[in-house]
């Protein structure tokens, strides 16, 4: 009885642990979703604010807002492209490592530009603006190069796969329509070769007619000559004719 109670207590504790773990996971996922939503909302608001400043405030302040907006847009687009492509192409992991190093420089520059927005000394701001512009151009150029290289690679793979698929479909279509292809006619049999003629052993013959003979065959006489008759002993000798 005590063993049964211990087993039931152990199962109850196990169920409580599993329920607590599931609750923590659900709460963590919900918290991450809320944080992601808040971050995206804050990012959207900040982008709209920068866009408004770039149009509403001319001079160095407006140009700094434009630089921040350009930097953030380029870095975010490259990040999304690389993370979306690495699921299908693992070779992009090295590109992601390079982008993370580039992103550290981008965050540093974005923070510096944000501090320069509240700089009251406009002369100092105008003096620092060319170097800030050059750094922004270098970072955005590198980010754009990574992004377009990843897109070109994905398009190339897609085109190669499409070409292979099209070739397979053409072969299958031809196999399904095999009855429409007329079978090629068989070639006629070759003519026999002409026999070799030896002119030294061939004699000329005339066409056979009822009364014609070969050119070299001797003609036989119409009446055979009389042949000697045999003489037997019982036969009488012929009498000589009388001279009287």
QUIMO-V41142 format. One record per residue. RES is the residue in one small letter. PHI is phi in degrees with one decimal (999 if undefined). PSI is psi as a letter, one per 20 degrees, with the letter a starting at -180 (999 if undefined). BURIAL is # if it has 9 or more other C-alpha atoms within 8 Angstrom, else .. Layout:
# QUIMO-V41142
res | phi | psi | burial
RES | PHI | PSI | BURIAL
RES | PHI | PSI | BURIAL
This chain:
# QUIMO-V41142
res | phi | psi | burial
x | 999 | g | .
x | -65.7 | h | .
x | -64.5 | h | .
x | -64.1 | g | .
x | -63.8 | h | .
x | -65.5 | g | .
x | -65.1 | g | .
x | -64.2 | g | .
x | -64.5 | h | .
x | -64.9 | g | .
x | -63.8 | h | .
x | -64.5 | g | .
x | -62.8 | h | .
x | -63.4 | g | .
x | -63.7 | h | .
x | -63.1 | g | .
x | -65.4 | g | .
x | -63.4 | g | .
x | -64.2 | g | .
x | -65.1 | g | .
x | -64.6 | g | .
x | -65.3 | h | .
x | -64.3 | g | .
x | -63.1 | g | .
x | -63.5 | g | .
x | -66.0 | g | .
x | -64.7 | h | .
x | -64.4 | g | .
x | -64.6 | g | .
x | -64.6 | g | .
x | -64.3 | g | .
x | -64.5 | h | .
x | -64.3 | g | .
x | -65.7 | g | .
x | -62.0 | g | .
x | -63.8 | g | .
x | -65.6 | g | .
x | -64.7 | g | .
x | -63.0 | g | .
x | -63.4 | h | .
x | -66.0 | g | .
x | -63.6 | h | .
x | -65.7 | g | .
x | -64.7 | g | .
x | -63.2 | g | .
x | -66.6 | h | .
x | -64.3 | g | #
x | -64.6 | h | .
x | -65.0 | g | .
x | -64.5 | h | #
x | -63.9 | h | #
x | -67.0 | h | .
x | -65.3 | h | #
x | -63.9 | h | #
x | -94.9 | h | .
x | -87.2 | h | .
x | -115.7 | o | .
x | -74.3 | r | #
x | 94.3 | a | .
x | -60.8 | h | #
x | -65.0 | g | #
x | -65.7 | h | #
x | -69.0 | h | #
x | -63.2 | h | #
x | -62.7 | h | #
x | -64.8 | g | #
x | -63.9 | g | #
x | -63.7 | g | #
x | -64.9 | g | #
x | -63.9 | g | #
x | -64.1 | g | #
x | -65.3 | g | #
x | -64.4 | g | .
x | -66.3 | g | #
x | -66.3 | h | #
x | -67.5 | g | .
x | -64.5 | g | #
x | -65.9 | g | #
x | -62.0 | g | #
x | -63.6 | h | .
x | -65.6 | g | #
x | -67.5 | g | #
x | -69.1 | h | #
x | -75.2 | h | .
x | -84.6 | h | #
x | -68.8 | h | #
x | -67.4 | h | .
x | -105.0 | h | .
x | -132.2 | o | .
x | -72.1 | i | .
x | -69.1 | i | .
x | -77.7 | i | #
x | -62.0 | h | .
x | -65.3 | h | .
x | -65.8 | h | #
x | -65.2 | h | #
x | -61.9 | g | .
x | -66.0 | h | .
x | -67.4 | h | #
x | -63.0 | h | .
x | -67.0 | h | .
x | -67.3 | h | #
x | -64.8 | h | #
x | -62.2 | g | .
x | -66.2 | h | #
x | -66.2 | g | #
x | -63.7 | h | .
x | -63.6 | g | .
x | -67.6 | h | #
x | -63.0 | g | #
x | -64.1 | h | .
x | -65.9 | g | .
x | -65.1 | h | #
x | -63.5 | h | #
x | -68.8 | h | .
x | -71.0 | i | #
x | -64.3 | h | #
x | -96.1 | j | .
x | -74.3 | p | .
x | -77.0 | h | .
x | -83.9 | o | .
x | -69.9 | h | .
x | -66.1 | g | .
x | -63.4 | h | .
x | -63.6 | g | #
x | -66.9 | h | #
x | -71.6 | h | .
x | -83.0 | i | .
x | -63.6 | g | #
x | -59.4 | g | .
x | -67.0 | h | .
x | -65.3 | h | #
x | -66.1 | g | #
x | -65.1 | g | .
x | -63.3 | h | #
x | -63.9 | g | #
x | -64.3 | g | .
x | -65.7 | g | .
x | -66.3 | g | #
x | -67.4 | h | #
x | -64.7 | g | .
x | -64.8 | g | .
x | -64.5 | g | #
x | -64.9 | h | #
x | -63.5 | g | .
x | -62.7 | g | #
x | -65.3 | g | #
x | -71.3 | h | .
x | -65.0 | g | .
x | -64.9 | h | #
x | -68.2 | g | #
x | -63.4 | h | .
x | -64.6 | g | .
x | -64.9 | h | #
x | -66.7 | h | .
x | -64.5 | g | .
x | -62.1 | g | .
x | -64.6 | g | .
x | -67.4 | g | .
x | -62.8 | g | .
x | -65.5 | h | .
x | -66.9 | h | .
x | -63.6 | g | .
x | -63.7 | g | .
x | -65.3 | g | .
x | -64.4 | g | .
x | -63.8 | g | .
x | -64.0 | h | .
x | -66.1 | h | .
x | -62.7 | g | .
x | -64.6 | g | .
x | -66.6 | h | .
x | -64.1 | g | .
x | -63.4 | h | .
x | -68.2 | h | .
x | -71.5 | h | .
x | -105.1 | k | .
x | -65.0 | h | .
x | -72.6 | i | .
x | -81.5 | i | .
x | -91.0 | p | .
x | -74.0 | p | .
x | -69.9 | p | .
x | -66.3 | p | .
x | -64.2 | q | .
x | -73.3 | q | .
x | -68.1 | q | .
x | -66.9 | q | .
x | -65.6 | q | .
x | -71.5 | q | .
x | -73.4 | q | .
x | -66.9 | q | .
x | -70.9 | q | .
x | -70.7 | p | .
x | -68.1 | q | .
x | -79.6 | p | .
x | -101.0 | p | .
x | -97.5 | o | .
x | -68.5 | i | .
x | -76.1 | h | .
x | -106.0 | j | .
x | -95.4 | p | .
x | -109.9 | q | .
x | -79.5 | p | .
x | -125.3 | q | .
x | -92.8 | q | .
x | -59.5 | p | .
x | -72.9 | p | .
x | -126.0 | r | .
x | -57.6 | h | .
x | -125.9 | k | .
x | -114.2 | q | .
x | -131.6 | r | .
x | -67.6 | q | .
x | -66.3 | h | .
x | -100.4 | i | .
x | -79.1 | p | .
x | -71.6 | q | .
x | -80.3 | p | .
x | -91.6 | q | .
x | -66.6 | q | .
x | -65.6 | g | .
x | -119.3 | p | .
x | -68.6 | q | .
x | -68.5 | q | .
x | -67.4 | p | .
x | -99.8 | q | .
x | -66.0 | p | .
x | -86.7 | q | .
x | -74.1 | q | .
x | -109.0 | p | .
x | -106.1 | q | .
x | -69.7 | h | .
x | -78.9 | i | .
x | -80.0 | q | .
x | -78.7 | q | .
x | -74.5 | q | .
x | -70.4 | q | .
x | -72.2 | q | .
x | -77.2 | q | .
x | -68.7 | q | .
x | -70.6 | q | .
x | -90.7 | i | .
x | -89.7 | 999 | .
